Amino acid sequence: MPANLAAPGVYIEELPSGVRTITGVSTSVTAFIGRARRGPVNHATPISSWADFERGFGGLWNQGELGHTVSQFFQNGGREAVIVRVDNGSATAGASVPGGMVLAVSPQIAARAGFHHLRVTVAHGGAPGAYDLTLQAEDVANVVLKDDTNPDKLPFSRTVSLTVGSDPTAAIAAPAATSPAIPLASLVGPGPSARPTAGATLSNGVEVRLPVAATLNLVAANEGSWANGIVVTLLRDAGSTTFGLQAQRFDATGRELENEVYYNLVLTPGAPTYVGDVLASRSSLIRLDGNPGALPLTTATATLAGGTDGNPPTIAQYTGSEANRTGLHALEELDVVNLLCVPFPSSVTVVSEADRTGFWSGTALPWCRTRGAFAIIDPPPSWSNFDAVNTSLSNGAGWMSQLRSPHGAQYFPTVLAPDPLQQNRLRAFPPCGVVAGVIARTDSTRGVWKAPAGLDATLAGVLDLSVPLTDGEQGVLNREGVNCLRGFPGMGRVAWGARTLLGQDKSASEWKYVPVRRLASYLEQSLLRGSRWAVFEGNDEPLWSQLRLNVGAFLHQLFRQGAFAGRTPTDSYFVRCDKNTTTQADIDAGIVNVLIGFAPVKPAEFVVLKIQQLAGQGV
C-alpha cells in the first residue's frame, strides 16, 4: 500500500505483473578453429562478415583451410562467427626505426685544393645520448647537428660554424684535456649517406649517421610471415614534440594492401596519444615493443622482417589448455556458441586420423555437451570413396563407432569449389563451413526446429562433390548416421541428411535428428538465461506461478511459430511447477523443480506415395 496515507484522497500504487519475458538465445553463432595467416592467437575473436576476416586474419591462405571455410560459411548465409587462430612456433616480425643524430658535413670552400676534407671523431660520454664530437677541418665548414639530446660539449680543434637542428642550440667549447677518441670512417659506399666504419677522411657533401641505439622498436600485431615487408615510415617536423607513423603492407607484386597513418603521437606513457596505446588499440599491423628512449629523427623508414609462420599446428594446439584458455578452450570466454567447425588439413602428416578421432570424442564433443553447442564434423581423409566409407562403418572400431554423441553430425563427402589462390581451379574443401552456413540460413528463414536439409538447403559456391552418390549408396550411409551431400539434375548440390551421430537406425535414440537436438539445446540455453531472476526468491506458490507463467509464455510463442508438433498448446507442451514437483524436502534443500515437456517436429525423411488402381470404374 502507499507509504503515506495522510490526507483523504485517491492514491496510486503500481503492482508487479509477475511477467518476466524470456528471450531466445542465438542459434547460429559458429566457432571456427584453425590456422590463419595473421590475427590474434588463442583468442576468440567475433566477426560478422568475410571482410572482417580479411582485415583481422588475412583472408585466404594456401597453408590453412580456415580462410576458405569461413568464406564458404558467409557465402551460404552465415552471419555470426568466432575465430580462434592456432599456430605452432610462429615468430613475430619486427623492425627498429633508427634514432640518434644525423651529421651533415658540407665545407663552404671546396674549390681550393687540399681544403675540402674533414676528420670527425666521437668520444662516448657514457650516458645514453651523451658524447664528445670533434671536427678537424682544413677550412671553415657548416655543420648541422639534428638531435634532440643536447650534447654536453662540442670541442673543436679549429673554429667552425655550428647550427643545431632543434632548440636549444648547443654550446661550442674549446677542447679540454686530451681524451680517447673513436674515429669514424670515411664513407666509401655509393649514395649520399652511409654509416662510417673506420677512421679516415670524410668527403665533401656527405651525410654521416652516427651509430646510436634505435629509438622505436616495432613488431607486427601478431605472429607470422604475413608482416614481413611492412614498411613503417616515421614522420616528424623539425623542432616538433610530436611525430607520426605510417605503416604500409604490400603484396608480392608491390600493390598496396593496407595503409595506416597516425599523427600527433608522443612518447609519454599515459598520454592520450601515447604511441604504444594508439597502436595497440587502433592498428591491425604494428605494435610498440618496449619503451622508446628519445624522440625520433625528422624522417626515418624501417621494414619489418623476421616473422615466420612456424609449423602446421598439431592436435595439441587444436585441443589447447583449459587452464590457459588456448585452442578449443579459448571459446570458454564466450557466452554462447552454437556450432563448432574445425577444418583440419587434408593431409594426415601433422594431424592423423587417430588424433582427429581423439579430439572429437575426447575433447570437442564433451565440450559441446556442456556448452549446448553442436559440432559439424568433416569426413576423415581415408573416406575417399563409398567403398572406403562402407568398410570403415563395418569396422567395430572405425571412425563413426568412436563418435557416438547427439551433439554433433557427420557429413560426407568433401565439396569441390574454385580456389582463387589456384587460378580458380576446382579443389576439395572440408564441408563444415558450407554446412554451417546452410544451418545458419535455415535458422534465419525457418527456425532452429527445421531440418537443415532438402531442396532449400542448397550449397552456394559448390560446383561439384568429390564423391557422387547414388540413392542406394546413400541408403547405406544414412542408416549409419552419415549425412550425405548430394547433387540432383537441375537442382544443384544440396544437403540431403539430418541425423546426429546417434542417428543410426540400431541406436533407436530419441536424439536421432539434428533439429530435435538443436531445438532442445535452444530451449535449455534460453530458459537457463531467462530464469536466473528466480534465484533467491521465496520458494513457494507465488514463485512457482511466476515460473509457470513465464516459461509457458515463451513456449507458447514458439508453438505459434510452428516449433512443436500438435494442433493445440496442450498437445504441444506443458509446464509444471507446484507442490508435486517441488516437495518439502526440496524446499528445505533450496531447490525448486520446473518440469517442462515439448513435442518436437521431426523431419519427414521418407515420403511414401501409395498409388492404386480403382477397379470397375470404367465408363
N, C-alpha and C positions, 0 to 999 in steps of 0.2 A: 504494500500500500504506500501512498505518498508519504514522504518523511515528515512533513509538517502540515498537519490539518488544524489550522488555527481559525482563520476566518471562514464563515459559511460560504459555500460556493461549489463549483464543479472542478474536479481535479482529473488530470490525465496521467495514466501510468502505462508505460509500454511493457508488454509481457513477451518473453521469448517464445517463438513459434515452435522451437524444437527441431526445425528443419536445418540440416547441415548438408549442403549439396556435395555429393561425391563426384569428382571429375575423373574421367578415364585417363589413364596414362598413355604415353605414346606407344605405338605398336611396331614401328619400323626403324628405330634408331639402330643402325648397323655398325658394328665394330669390325675393323679390318686390322689384322696384324701381319706385318711383312717387312720386306727390305725396300727402302726408298732411296733415291739419290741424295736427298737432303732432308732437313727437318729435325725437330727435337727427338731425341732417342729415349725410349721407355717412358713416354709421356702420352697420355690420352688427349688428343687434340681434336675437338669437334670441328667439322666443316659442313657446309651446306651447299656446295657446288663443286663442279670439276675445276673451275677457276681457282677456288680456294686451295685445292690440292696442288695445282700447278704452282701457285705462289709459295705455298708453305713446304711442299715436299718434292718439287722439281718436275712434276709431270711424269710422262712415260720414261721408262729406263730399261735398257736391254739386259740389265743384271738382276732384275727382280720382276715378279709378276704383279706386284701390288698396284702399280700405276694403271696397268690395263684393266685389272679387276675393278678398281674404283671407278674408272671411266665407264665401264660397262654397267656398273650399278646406277650411276646417274643417267646414263643413256636409256635405261629401261624403266625409269620412273622413281628412282631413289631420291630422297630429299635430305635426310639427315644421316651423317656418317661420323664415325670416330676413328681416327688413325693412330695406331701405335707402331712407330718405326723401331725395328730391332736391327742391331748390327753386331759385327764380330771383329773387333780390333781396328776400327777405322780411326784415322787421325784427323785433327783439325788443321786446316791451312792457316798460315799466319804471315805477317809482314811487319816491318818496322819502318815508320816514317822518320827519316833522318832529321835530327835536330842539331843544335850547336851553332857553329859560326860559318859564315861564308866570307872569305877574304878576297876582295877583288883588287888585283895589283895592276896598275896602269901608269907607268912612268910618263911624265909630261914631255920630257925631252928625249926622244928616241932616235932622232936623226944623227946625233953625234956618235961616232964610232966609239965603242968601249964604255958608253954611259947609259945603256939600256938594260942592264942586268941587276937583279936584286937577289939577296940571300935572306931567307926567312928561317928563324929558329923559334921554337916554342918550348918553354920550360913549364912542366905541370906544377901547379901550386898545391896539389893535394886534395882540396875540397872540390866537389863537383862544380864545373864551370869556371874554376879559378886557374889562371895560367899567367905566365910572363911571355910576352910576344916581343921578339927582337927583329928589326928590319935593318939590313945593311945595304945602303944604296950608293951608287956612284953619282946620282944626281937627285934632285928633288922629285918626289913622286906623290901622287894622290892615293891614299889607301882608305877604302871604305870597309868598315867592320860592321856586319849585321849580326847583332847578338843582343838578347835582352838581359843577359847576365853581365853586369859591368865589370870588366877586368880590374884586378887590384892595381896593376900598374902596367904601363906600356913603355919599357925602356928602349931607347934608340941610340945607336952609335952616331947617327947623323940626323940632322933636322929634317923632318918630313911634315907634310900637311896631312892631318888625320881627321876623318869625319866618321862618327858612329851613326849607324843606320837607324837607331832608335834612341829615344830620350831615356836617361840623361846622357850628355856627351861624356866621354871618358877623359880623364886627365892624362897629360903627357909628362912623364918624369924622366930625368936623366938616369942612365944606368947606374945601379948601385954596385956593390962589390960583385966580382965575377962569380957567376953561379953556373952549375952544369946546364947545358942547353941541348935539346934534342933537335937535330937538324931535320928539315923537311926536304924531300927530294924535288928535283926539277921534274916538270910534267912532260913526260916523253910520249904519252899516248895521244892519239888524234882527238880532235874535238876541242871546244872552247874551255872545258873544265875537266878536272880529274882529281884523284886523291893522291897526294905525294907519297913516295915510297922511300927514298934515300937521299941524303943531303947533296945538293948541287945547286946550280943557278936556275932561277925562275925566268922564263922568257916574258917578253912584253905582252900585256893584254890577256894574261891567263888568270882564270878564277881558281883560287885554291880553296879546297874544302878540308877543314881541319877534322881529323877523326875523333869525334866525341861520341858519347853514348846516345842511343836513339831516344827520341822524345816520346813518340806514341807507338806502343806495341798493339797491333790489331790482329784479331783472329777471326775466322769465319764464324757465322752464327751457330753452326753445328758441324758435326763431323762429316768427312767425305771429300772425295776429289772434286766434287762439283764446284768448290770455291777456288780451285787453282786457276789463276789468271784473272781474278777480280782485281781491278785497278782502283786504287784509292788515291785520290788527289786531295792534298791539303791546301786550303785557300786562306790567305791572310793578307791584309793590308799592312804596310809598314807602320809601326807605332800603335797598332790596334791591340786592345786587350782581349779581343775575341777572335775566333777563327771559324772556318767552315770545313766540312768534309764532304767529298763526293765519292761514292762507290758505284762502280760500273761492272756489270757482268756481261761477257760476250760468249757467243757460241764458237765452234771451231772455225767458222768462216769469217769471224770478225764482226758478225752482226750483233748489235747491242740488244741484250735481252732485258736487263733491268738497269735502272739509273736512279740512285738515291742521292739527294743533296740536303745537307743540314747546315744551318747558319747560326751565328751568334753563340757558338759553343765556348765553354770555359773549362778550366782545369780544376776548379774549386769543388770538391765533393760536397754535396748537399745543395748546391746552387740549382735553380730551376732548369738551367741549360747545361748542367754538367755533362761532359761528353760521354761518360760511362753510362749515365742514366738514360740519356737520349737514345743512344744506340741500342741499349737493352730493351727499351720499350717500343721503339719505332722501326728499327732497321731489321730487315729479314736477311741481310747479307753479312754484316760485320759486328763484332763486339770489341770492347776495350779489354786488353789483357794487362792487368797490373795497374800501377799508379804512374801517370806521366810525371816527368821531372820538371821541365821548363816549357815555356811557350814555344811552339814550333816555328820554323822558318816562314818566310813570306809565302813561298810555294814549295811544295815537295810532292813527289809521286812515288808510290810503292805498289808492288804487285804481290798478291797473296800466293803462297806456294807451300808445298809440303803436305797438303792434305791427301789422304788415301782412303779408299773405300773398304779396306780390310778384306776379310774373307767372308764368304757367304755364311749367314747365321746358321748355327746348328740348332738341334732341338732344344738345347739348354737355353739359348737366347729366346726362342719362341715361348718356352714354358715360363722362364723368368723366376723371380723370387717373390714369395708372398710378403716376406719381411721388408724387402727393399722396394716393393711395388714396381717390378720390372716385368717385361714380357706380357703375358696374359694378365698378370696381376696388376698391371698398370691401370686396368679398367676398374679397379676397386674404387677409385676416386669419383666415379660417375654414379649418379642416382639411378638412371635407367639405361639398360642395354637390352635390346630386344632380339637382335640377330647377331650371330658371330660367324665371320668368314676368315679363314686362314689359308691364303693361296700359297701353298708350298711350291718350291721349284719343281719342274717336271723331272729333273734328274734325281736319282736316289743316291748320288755320290755323297752329298752332305747330309741330307735328311732321308734316311732309309724308310722303307715301309713299316718296319718294326718300330722305328722312332715315331712315325705318324700314328700308328695304332696306339702306342703308349700315351702319346699326347692327348688324343681324343678320349680314350677310355679312362685314363688315369687322372687327367687334369681338366680338360676343357668341358667334357660332358658333365662331370660332377659340379664344376663351376656354374654351368648353365642351370643346373637343377636348383642350386642355392640362390641364384640371381633371377630366376624366372626368364631366362633367355633361351634362344633356340639356335642350334648350330646347323649350318649348311655345309655339308661335307662333300669335298670333291672326290672323284674316283682315284684310287691308287694308280701309280704308273703301270703296274702289271696288268691292269684291266684294259688291254689294248684291243680286244675284240670280244665278241659274245662268248666264244668258247672259253676264253681265259676267265671271264666273269663267272660262267656257269661252273667251271672247275673250282674256283675259289669259294663259291656258295655251297658246293657239295662237300667242301672240306670242313670238318667239325671245328677246326682251329683257324679257319680262314678269316679274312678281313671283317666281314659282317658279323661273324659269330662273337667278336670281341667288342662290338659297338652296339650292344642292346640297351637302348635308353629311349624314353619317349621325348627327350629334349633335343632331338636332332633328326635330320633326314639325310639320306644318301642319294645323290644324283649321279646319273650316267647318261651319255658319255661326255667327253670334253667337247667344247664348241670350237668351230673354225670361224675366224674373223680376220679382217685385214689388219695388218700390223703397220702403222705409219713409220715405225723405225726400220722396216724392211721393205720400203717402197710399196707398201700396202699389199704385200703378198700374204696369202692366207696362211695362218698357222694355228695350232691348237692352244686354247686357253682353258684354265680351270673354269667350270661353270658357276662357281659360287657367286661371283659378282652379278652375273646376268640374272640368276635365280633370285638373289636378294632384291634386285631392282623390281622384278616381277611381283614379288611378295609385297614390297612397299607400294607399288602401283595398285595392286588388288586391295590392300588395306584402305587406300585412299578412296577408291571408287566404289567398292562393295562392302568393305568391312573385314575385320580380322576373322570373322566366322566363315568367310567364303574361302573355299579351297583355291590356292594359287596355281591353278591348272585349268586346262581346257583351251578352247579356241581363242578366248580372250587373253590367255597368258602367252602372248607372242614374245619371241626373243629378239628384241631390236638389235640390229648390228651384227647378228649371227647369220652368216651366209651358208653354212653347212654344219654338219655334225661329223665328228671323227669316226663314229661307228653307226651307220644307218641300221635301224632295227625293223624287223617285221612284227606283225601282231603276235605271232606265235612266240617269238623271242622275248617280246615284252611281257607276255603272259608268264613266262618262267621267272623273269626278274621281278615282276610285280608281286608275285606270291611270296617272294623273299624280302619284300620291303624296299626294293630299289626303285626309286622314282626315275622314270626314263624321260629323256628329251627326244621328241620325235619331229619328223618332217612329213607334211602331207601335201600332195599336189594342190597348188592354188591357195594354200593356207599358210605357207611358210613354216618356220620352226616354232614349236610351242612346248611348254612344259606339260607333260602328259602323265603325271603321277602325283599323289598327295598323301603318301604314307610316311609315318615316322620310322625310326629304327626298330620299333616294336611292331611294325606293320605286317610282318609275315603271318600268313594265314594260321599256322600252327600255334602261334602265341595266343590268339584269341584275346588280345589286350583291349581294354576299354580306351586306351590311348593310341589306337591304331592310325588315326588320321591326323594330319598336320593341323587343320583348322580347329579341331576339337582341343588338342593340346595347347595351341596358341590362344584360343578363347579362354581356356581355364587360367592360363598364366596372366592374361589381361585382366580377368576378374580378380584374381588374387592380388596383383600389384595395385590395382585401382582401389580395392576395398581396404588393403593394408594402409595406404596413404590417406584414404578418406575417412578412416575410423580412429585415427590417433587422438582425436578430441575426447574420446571416451575414457582414456586412461586417467585414473584417479578420480573419476566421477563416482557418485554414490551407487553401489551395486544393488539396485532394487528396481521395482517396476518402472519408475519414470525413465531410468536409463535404458531398460530393455525396450520400452515402447519407442524411444527415440531411435534406437538402433534398428528396430524393425521398420520404422518409417523411412529412415534414410537409405538403408540398403534396399528396401523394397522399391523406393522411387528410382534408384539407379538401375535396378534390374528391369523395371517396367519400361524405362526409356529404351533399353536395349531390345526388349520384346517388341516394341513398336517399330524398331528398325529392322526386325527380322533376324535377330541373333539367335533366337531359340525356336525349337520345334514346338508345335501345339497351336491350337486355334485360340485359346483363351489364356490369360495370365495364370490361372490355376493349373492349366495343363503344362505350362512352360517353366515355372519357377516357384519356389516358396522360400520364406524366411521365418525362422523360428527362434525366438529368444524369450524365454519365460522360466517359470519355476521348474518346468520339466527338463529344460536343457541346462539350467544352472541350479544345482542343488545347494542345500545349506552348507554342505562340505566344500563345494566350490566357492561359495561366498566367503567362508572362513579362510580359504586359501587365496582370496583376492582374484578369483577367476570368474569371468563372465563368458559363457559359451553362446555363440551365434551359429545356428545350423542353416546352411544355405544349399539349396538344390537347384539345378538347372537342367533343361533338356536341350542338348546341343543339336544343331543342324548338321547331320553327317552328309558328306558328298555322295552323289549318285555315281558310283564307279561304273556300274553296268546298267545300261538302258536296254531292256528286253522288249522288243516289239513282237507281240503274238498275233499272228495272222492266220485266219482260217476261212475256208470257203463256206458259203451259205448254200446248202443243198436244197433242191426243189423250188428254187425261187425264179426259175426261168419263165419267160413270158410265152 
